[in-house]
Amino acid sequence: MTPTTSTASTTRLTVAQALVRFLAAQYTERDGTRQRLIAATWGIFGHGNVAGLGQALVEYADDMPYHQGRNEQAMVHAAVGYARQSGRLSTHAVTTSIGPGATNLVTGAALATINHLPVLLLPGDIFATRPADPVLQQLEVPYAGDVSVNDCLRPVSKYFDRVTRPEALIPAALQAMRVLTDPVETGAVTLALPQDVQAEAYDWPEEFFAERTWAVRRPGPDPNELAEAVTAIRAARRPLIVAGGGVHHSRAEEALAELAATTRIPVASTQAGKGSLRFDHPQDVGAVGHTGTATADELARTADLVIGVGTRYTDFTTASGTLFTGDGVRFLNVNIAPYDGHKLAGQPLIADARSGLAELTVALRMHEHRAAAGYVTEYTEDKERWEYRVDAAFEAEDPDLRPTQPQVLGLLDELVTEDDILINAAGSLPGDLHKLWRARSRDQYHVEYGYSCMGYEIPAAIGVRLAAPDRPVWALVGDGTYLMMPTEIVTAVQEGIAIKVVILQNHGYASIGGLSESVGGERYGTAYRYRSEEGDRTYTGAPLPVDLAANAASLGMRVLRAKTVRDLRAALAEARAADTPTCVYVETETADTVSGAPPAQAWWDVPVAETATRSSAVKAREEYDRHVSTRRRHL
């Protein structure tokens, strides 16, 4: 952190005015590139922030761009989308009023923190001076007078402070910037701002407003850890690299590609790490885990050394502890976070992903280390076989039929270039995308699966498009996700942000419906249908007469309806060429009648009723017990 100027003079401003001026002067720097840390502020105003931050944003409109949101959670998603597309070097701030506006931030904050993506939250808070008690929207806690609803944000924030005096803003703001720019600790940062303090004036030292540049570190590996890592890799017969989101955060894609090409070690990817290698790189073996490819998952089962790069090893990656089961398998974890570097009793290589991979490549090249030729032939042939399965899932033999969900992805696969960015978060699409999508660039695949938050896609697409204004940005949503949060379509229309939204109508929670069936829940309560006429209270009647295309059009979006594969191919091409927000609506065929995506290649632990009278649950429990027996704890 380097302030560029210093002076003893002061300026009298409100706390909110001072904060906006301070934020406008914060920058990040990595690899010689410098950019604004807080590029813009999103806001919805109420009595808790309109006279404070609202007024300050008007006062300094030339210094701090402002975006008008419709939903507080969605504003955080937009900011997170922007931050991810910006490589975590730039983000947005989000301001809300007190009460429900502030608590609406919690879901977005959890998503940001779980995914290690920076966002600054500035919720209004109740009066610090307590002129009346209680005030509107005050949560009364008999045992603690200093608790407000904003305390809900504490467990989902990487840093939290309540600024109850003007002078307290200075250390709080500096700490907030420190955390936002820390590659290990970054996530949601919350500065709760009592509405009276926001409007209070104070004599601020001018140096508080000096430009500051926060250097984003690239720590290299410890020499001893590096030497041990090289020894472990050279001793492995069946090594497998698992690329996680840290590869993208570090911009380590080229370093990973060089290591893979040098050593011929295969590379599988998590949801967050997909795209770390192009799909056609010889060492890319696709997705790993519950939503993985047969190629990657079989390599994972037989690996004797798993080299995790920037991964948290979530249960989807490890198949709930049932995937990495090879004899004597060990883990080598290249990670900037010591917490993640030690997971699965792994041998840590604590370093920035790009720095760590680069030094590993140099050391292994010195030893002329390469994977065995037979191993390379094995995974290369397996990868070719998987690609045939992808082609089969994408292929639509009759262009006049409704497409399946994989066929929708196949039509997009025909259309896109490396410039396109696909955004998704929840439902059955993440599984299909992870297994099937052929990522053409490091940032084309944008699936939020740390929190898998329904409603993320449309606002995130707005944030991504703001960060990449010249690239086609697609938000892929099912009908369930669309109904959660379509409101920011209005923002896209208002600002002329030309996102492309693809709505796949399958009449309910298709992903959870399938999961429900597999765990004995019989798809209960997962379909968007009328109740049964048989009187059994199930939702198995006719589909609801909901017209999501008309809804999107009513919010101002241009809508293209597609009934068949032929229609969809034309609609997607038209949407890609559009320079205004455009929606493609298609009702998909179910996999019950037309071939869908390949099934899961590895297990995922969703506990099943231990006792039940219905046969579906009894059978599901038997299957569950079988899988649980294969779980392995790595010590």
Residue, then its C-alpha position, 0 to 999 in steps of 0.5 A: m500500500t503506497p500513498t502518493t501524496s501527503t499533507a497536513s491540511t484538513t477538509r470538512l466533509t460528512v462521513a459518507q462524503a469522505l468515504v466516497r472520496f476515499l474509495a475513488a482514490q484506491y487502486t490495485e497493482r499486480d504484474g505492472t497493471r494498475q486499476r481502480l479497486i472500487a470501480a462503481t457503487w450500486g445502490i438502493f436508497g431508503h431512510g438509512n442511506v439516502a441522506g448520507l451515501g445517497q447525497a455523497l454519491v450525488e456530490y461526487a458523481d464525477d468520481m464514483p460511477y453509480h448503478q441503480g439496482r432493483n434487488e439488494q442481493a442482485m446488486v451483490h451478484a452483479a458486483v461479484g460478477y464484475a470482480r471475478q471477470s476483473g481477476r479480483l483486482s477490481t470490484h464494486a461497492v453496494t449500499t443499502s438502507i437499514g432493515p430488509g435492504a441490509t439483510n437482503l445482502v446476506t445471501g450475496a455476501a455468503l456467495a462472495t466469501i465462499n468463492h473468495l471474491p471481493v465485494l464492499l458492502l455499505p449497509g445503513d444502520i440504526f442511529a448511533t446516538r439513539p435519539a429514539d429507542p427503538v427506531l423504525q426497523q430496529l431489532e431489539v435485543p434485550y441482552a445487547g444494546d449494540v446489536s442490529v440486523n447488520d450483525c447477520l453479516r458478520p459470519v459471511s463477511k471476511y471483515f466487519d466493522r460498524v462505524t459509530r464515530p466519524e474518526a473511526l472510518i479511517p482505520a475501518a476503511l483502511q482495514a477494509m481495503r487490506v482485506l479486499t486486496d488480500p488474495v488469501e482473505t478476500g471476500a465480502v467486506t462490510l462497513a455498517l454505517p449508522q444513518d446519523v453518523q453518515a451525515e455527520a461532518y468531520d475535519w478529515p486529514e487530506e492524506f486520507f484522500a490521497e491515491r493509494t495503490w494496494a499491491v496484490r502479492r504473488p508469494g513464491p514457494d518455500p525452497n524446501e517445500l518446492a524440493e519436496a514437491v519435485t521429489a513427490i512428482r518424480a516418484a509418482r507413476r499416475p499423477l493427476i493435476v486438479a485445477g481449481g479456481g485459484v488458477h484463474h484468480s492468479r491468472a496462472e493458466e499459461a503457467l499450468a499449460e506449460l507445466a502440463a506440456t512439459t511433464r505430460i501430467p493430465v489436468a482435470s478441473t473443478q467447477a471453479g477451475k474449468g477453462s484452466l486449460r483449453f478443452d483441446h489441450p492434449q493434457d486436458v481431461g475435463a471435469v472431475g468429481h460428481t459432475g466430472t467426465a468418465t476420463a477424469d474420474e477414472l484417473a482420479r480413482t487410480a491416481d497415486l499423487v493428486i496435485g491440487v492447484g488452487t482448489r478447496y477440495t469440496d465434496f463435489t470434487t472429492a465425490s464426498g470422499t469416495l473418489f481418490t481411492g488409489d493404493g497409497v494415494r497422496f496429495l500435493n497442494v499448491n495453494i496460496a492459502p495455508y488452510d487449503g494447502h493442508k487439506l486431505a493431509g496433503q503435502p503443502l506448497i504454499a505459494d501463488a498458483r502462477s509462481g508455484l507452477a512456474e518454479l515447479t516447471v523449471a525444476l521438473r524440466m531440469h530433471e527432464h521429468r515426463a509422465a510415462a508414455g503408456y499413461v499418456t496413451e491411456y488418458t488420451e484414448d479415454k479422452e477421445r472416447w468421452e468426446y464421442r459421448v459429448d458429440a452424442a449428447f449434443e447431436a439433434e437428429d431431427p431439427d423439428l423437435r424440441p431440444t434437450q438441455p444438452q442439445v441447447l448447449g450443443l447449439l451454443d457450442e456450434l455458435v460461440t468463439e473464445d470471446d463468449i462468456l457463459i454464466n450459470a450457477a444452479g439447477s441441472l445446468p452446472g452438471d451438464l456444463h461441467k461434463l460437456w462444455r468445451a471451454r475455449s478461453r480461460d474466462q469463458y466458463h463462469v459457473e458459480y458453484g461454491y454457493s450454487c445460488m439460484g438467481y445469480e446468473i442475470p445480475a452477474a451477467i450484468g457485472v461481467r458485461l460491465a467488466a468486458p463490454d465488448r464480449p458476448v455474455w450469456a446468462l443460462v437459466g432454468d425456469g426455477t432460477y429465473l423466477m428467483m431473480p429476474t428483476e435486474i433485467v430492468t437494470a440491463v434495459q435501463e443501462g443498455i447492457a446487452i446481455k443475452v439470457v437463455i431461459l430453459q423451461n422445464h417446469g420446475y426444479a429439474s435438478i432437485g427433482g432428479l435428486s429427490e427421486s434418487v434419494g427416495g423423495e419421489r420428486y415430491g414438491t419439485a414440479y411447477r404443476y397444478r396439484s393432482e386431480e387424484g386427491d393425493r396432494t402431489y404436484t403432478g397435474a398439468p404444467l402451470p400456465v406461466d409465460l416466462a417469455a412474456n414476463a421477460a418482455s414485460l420487463g423491457m427485454r427483447v424476446l425470441r421464442a424457439k420451439t424446435v432445434r431449428d428455431l433455437r439455432a436461428a434465435l441463438a445466432e440472432a441473440r449473439a448479434a444483438d446489441t440490446p438485452t435479448c432473451v431466448y426462450v425455449e421449452t426443453e425436452t426431458a431426458d425421459t424420452v430423448s437421450g440426455a447428458p451422461p449420468a454422474q460418474a461419481w457419487w455425492d453424499v445426500p443422506v437418505a432416510e434411515t428408516a421408511t415404509r415407502s419402497s423408494a426410500v428403502k431402496a435408496r437407503e440401501e444404495y446410500d449405505r453401499h456408497v458410504s462404505t467406500r468413503r475414505r479419510h485421507l490421513 
